[in-house]
Amino acid sequence: MDATNTYIALSIGSAYITAVAAQVNDESQIRILASERRPSEGIRHGEILNPSATGFVVKNTLELLENRIKEKIARVYVGINGRSLKTFNTTLEREFPQQKNIQAFVLEDMYQEINQAQLEEGKIYDIFQQETLIDGEPEMNPVGCNCLSIASNFRVVVGKPELGENVNRCFDRTGYTTVETPLQIIKTAQAMLSPIEREQGCVLVDFGASCTSIVVYHHNLMRYLWVLPLGGNNLTRDLMSLGVSEEIAEELKIRFGNAISKSVNATQRVNVRSEADETTILKLPLQTIAMVTEARATEIVDAVWKAIQRSGVSNDLGAGIILAGNAAKLQNLDQLLQQQTNLPVRFGSHSRFLADGTHPQYHDISYAPIIGLLLTANQDCLYKVTTQESSEVNEPKIKRKNPFSKIGNKLADSLVDLFKNES
């Protein structure tokens, strides 16, 4: 990151759209200049369903941020998430007639062969290399090895094409462009997880408003990624069944929601107005509120644990589970996770990347996705005016990936078969 650049990151969540302008100081720590946050529109389960509605909020949010920093924004870093994201494994092999010294381009060719595959079931959003076998023996660093054969395993992340397409459609309506659109959960993990935790084995669980995302690491490799279409909004809707409005239900969740109902005093009550008749006061036991939130929290935790087990490394997670996301603030959710999984659980933090004196609000875990996007930002995001003609603005040209070319070899067929078999 260049200390003279200004970086703009945008987090598109189901509850809020957040934009942050930042620079780096001399110690390469992030110095936040300003931020704006607005309620989301047109988003469900982390996916943009209505690009026009979402684009309107994005444009408004970025314009307000421009007013704060007194600069014109040209482009932004924005992450992709959504319920359709999933992963599968595939392996590519190469055999050589005589001993061959493996160079980086050999692995890159294998990577590109997968990346160019076109799958009917979804678009490839990222590829993560796993272990490599050199003449049948595991080798973490194959470059430089001599061998007769190499087999490299890859974890492929796929999702609906609309995930990326709707982000582009959204920005087409704003006048801004994107620098890159990485997987948001991966960027959040970079902000929340240490290299030691990724090496020992750990899980990041991001509890969002309408989806819960998990990513599993072991031996510093991304092993599994999955998105559950349930989140904090489901707890709010469940509480509305007690006869209260959505606004009051949200407040009850934040103040009195609990993932372990037996920890709540059975005699305490709270008075709230009925949705059906505002003159009627409901006296709701706090334990009843907790029982409602516990039921949904247990459903989510059970699904998360099953996903962790599907990763294949559930017995090798020495660093346990790290929590992120606003919905993770539900009381005793960490305790419920620990009880269900028998793994250590803690709340994540990205504070080590923030400059001294950063406002406390930016240390909140809800800003972890933004910080993750900023960590690897390397292109200035402001419009630059030429010295010769100040009225002309150099708009940055954004490189876009070419559509995948169709391939008719055995690789495409094997990828499809593997995808169909993934549970």
Buried (B, 14 or more C-beta within 10 A) or exposed (E): BEEEBBBBBBBBBBBBBBBBBBBBEEEEBBBBBBBBBBEBBBBBBBBBBBBEBBBBBBBBBBBBBBEEBEBEBBBBBBBBBBBBBBBBBBBBEBEBEEEBEBEEEBBEEBBEBBBBBBBEBBBBBBBBBBBBBBEEEEBEEBEEBEBBEBBBBBBBBBBBEBBBEBBBBBBEBBEBBBBBBBBBBBBBBBBBBEEEBBBBBBBBBBBBBBBBBBBBBBBEBBBBBBBBBBBBBBBBEBBBEBBBBEEBBBBBBBEBBBBBBEEBEEEEBBEBBBBEEEEEEBEBBBBBBBBBBBEBBBEBBEBBBEBBEBBEBBEEBEBBBBBBBBBBBBBBBBBBBBBBBEBBBBEBBBBEBBBEEBEEEBBEBBBBBBBBBBBEBEBBBBBEEEEEEEEEEEEBEEEEEEEEEEBEEEBBEBBBEBBEEEE
